[in-house]
Amino acid sequence: MSKRILAVDDSASIRHLVGVTLRAAGYEVAEAADGQEALEYAREHSVDLVLADVNMPRMDGITLVAQLRSLPNYRLTPLLLLTTESSSQSKQQGKQAGATGWIVKPFHPEQLLATLERVLSGSARSASAPAAARGR
Amino acid sequence: MNSRSEELPGAARQSPDALSSALAIARGLHQFLNLGVAQLDAALRESDAQVDKIAQCLAALSSDVQQLESRVQSEPGAKCADLATSLRDSLQSAIKALQFYDKLIQRLTHVRAGLAIPADATTDPAAPATIDWNSILDQVRGRYSMVEERVLFDFMMRGLRAEQMLRALQSLRDASAPGELELF
């Protein structure tokens, strides 16, 4: 079964470009226009990875990450931030909220796919590891 | 026009305090206008370069599709792996270049804020006689979402010319590595 990625960005063009890239590689892609919409989607559906922008109306990406991490189903889910923002201060905020990683736009499709594959394979290993080992 | 701006043409007839206040407003607004010019210059240059890349990708796609059609017609069983690779490369380059639009919209939104915030502050009749320019500067800078915008803003505050700011931005861009994952 293909992995489901939730692409979150208030820019329709970016959602479209991410969607085209990921669908062509066989991923199932769900889209949300802001953090609030993404959170509502994530509560009702299972998502394997979230790829979110930072600056969005209603709920920003860093708040979305923090909210998702508080949900039991998303404790180990890879949550990546894809943004034009590249300051170390913002990255630190993302890290503290529980993000898995940070990608600065513009993304290159091949590079993005390699990143997702890498993060998803790491996530699968974490999920299958014994709880005691994960806690270490 | 607001009452403060209307003081400017007849400023010579105003009291020294009113004249000094009007000049401070003019100097403050002049700074923001210069910033807006530099921001628009940077956005135009970068957008133009990305649109040029998109045009090149489309030209490459068109050429590859023509070759593909020609090869398939003349040799139905022909292998087209090389053309498929070339088509995919052009598509990926176009996807990367097209993201300029998202960045452009963000920049223009911030340029608008950089003009609207000081404009509102100087036209509000209820605003205090002495305008808090530092607060306005903080409000404008707080809207930025890109390091290069903040660099441009900070250079402007140091009094550098637009060309010098653009050169600094180019160095910043050359040193950054967009698309790479930083794992936490």
Contacts between the chains, C-beta under 8 A, distances in Angstrom:
chain1	res1	chain2	res2	distance
A	9	B	102	7.9
A	11	B	101	7.9
A	11	B	102	4.3
A	11	B	105	6.9
A	13	B	98	6.8
A	13	B	99	7.6
A	13	B	101	5.3
A	13	B	102	5.8
A	14	B	99	6.5
A	14	B	102	4.9
A	17	B	95	5.2
A	17	B	98	6.0
A	17	B	99	6.5
A	20	B	95	6.8
A	21	B	95	6.2
A	54	B	145	7.3
A	55	B	106	7.6
A	55	B	145	4.7
A	80	B	181	7.4
A	83	B	145	7.6
A	84	B	102	7.5
A	84	B	103	5.8
A	84	B	106	6.3
A	84	B	145	6.0
A	84	B	146	5.0
A	85	B	145	5.1
A	85	B	146	6.5
A	85	B	147	7.6
A	86	B	146	7.3
A	86	B	147	5.1
A	86	B	176	6.5
A	87	B	147	5.3
A	87	B	150	7.6
A	91	B	182	6.7
A	94	B	184	7.3
A	95	B	184	4.4
A	99	B	184	6.0
A	100	B	183	6.9
A	100	B	184	6.3
A	101	B	181	5.0
A	101	B	182	5.9
A	101	B	183	4.5
A	101	B	184	5.8
A	102	B	181	7.4
A	102	B	182	4.6
A	102	B	184	7.2
A	103	B	179	6.6
A	103	B	180	7.1
A	103	B	181	5.3
A	103	B	182	7.5
A	104	B	176	6.9
A	104	B	177	7.4
A	104	B	178	4.6
A	104	B	179	6.9
A	104	B	180	7.2
A	105	B	99	5.8
A	105	B	102	7.0
A	105	B	103	7.1
A	105	B	178	6.3
A	105	B	179	7.9
A	106	B	96	5.2
A	106	B	97	7.7
A	106	B	99	3.8
A	106	B	100	7.4
A	106	B	103	7.5
A	106	B	178	5.5
A	106	B	179	6.6
A	107	B	96	7.0
A	107	B	99	7.2
A	107	B	178	7.5
A	107	B	179	5.0
A	108	B	92	6.5
A	108	B	96	5.1
A	108	B	179	4.6
A	109	B	91	7.8
A	109	B	92	4.4
A	109	B	95	5.1
A	109	B	96	7.1
A	110	B	92	5.9
A	111	B	179	4.7
A	111	B	180	7.2
A	112	B	179	7.1
A	115	B	181	4.4
A	118	B	181	7.6
A	119	B	181	7.5
A	119	B	183	7.8
